[in-house]
Amino acid sequence: MRNIADQDRANILIQALPYIQRWAGQTIVIKYGGNAMINDELKEAVMSDIVLLQLVGINVVLVHGGGPEISQMLNKIGKESKFVNGLRVTDAETIDIVQMVLAGKVNKTLVQLLEQHSGKAIGLCGLDGRMIMAEKVITAEDLGFVGEITEVNTGVITDATKNGYIPIISTIAGGYNGAVYNINADLAAARIAAELKAAKLILMTDIKGLLKNKDDEDTLIPVVNVSEVPSLKREGIISGGMIPKIDCCVEAVRRGVKRAHIIDGRIPHSILIEMFSDEGIGTMFY
């Protein structure tokens, strides 16, 4: 008698095959953050997903933030975290902490974790090879060393992937005057994906995706054409904290990324579900 569970597993593999063939040799950029970066079980799932993607021939670039870790370190030295419109106010003392935490502790911890899953990783930040160059963000309230990206130089990233490494990138940028800037990780991932001409940008979040009714997860909107975004904003469907994330997806697609996705990083192996299943997960922007 046929084992139904075995048949289900076979069907999953059969469904994945055309997607493996489709994405082999392509580049995808994953912005890693939220609960998937804190919960140990989810961290393990993300790392195994990334290694599997590389093993089937996909070039994976991982971009990460580290807001909670930065806030934790600032708290240890008795410094209060302050935000304006979602951006961290970053004075001279804070940018030193940001650089130390992002490019140091968080980045190298992720490198070690990926290598524990038999991956081959290299830790980078935007200062390496002048990868991310920025100028100071000018707003009504001075944010200090918060940067706006002016250029992305992908040479060091492509050198890494050509040599079989998974680049893990922290979003610290260099200024033309020698300053160091803190960069929003979603924005950095979008620009890096565009410059790499990536097939996909995946933003891992703590939400299911774009919801027609933000209080009802059953109202997920699975597919959005970027031309629909302005009307969705006017209707209030895209609002609050979703606005900057979706703006990043729109920016990436308009700069040439084929697909951008907001996926629920709280679900184990959500990356594989998006990459290798007919249904996908979250909301896709095209």
Secondary structure, DSSP 8 states (H G I E B T S, - for coil): ---HHHHHHHHHHHHHHHHHHHHTT-EEEEEE-GGGGT-HHHHHHHHHHHHHHHHTT-EEEEEE--HHHHHHHHHHTT----EETTEE-B-HHHHHHHHIIIIIIIHHHHHHHHHHTT--EEEEETTGGG-EEEEE---SS--BSBEEEEEE--HHHHHHHHTT-EEEEE-EEEETTS-EEE--HHHHHHHHHHHTT-SEEEEEESS-S-BSSTT-GGGB--EE-GGGHHHHHHTTSS-TTHHHHHHHHHHHHHTT-SEEEEEETTSTTHHHHHHH-SS-SSEEE-
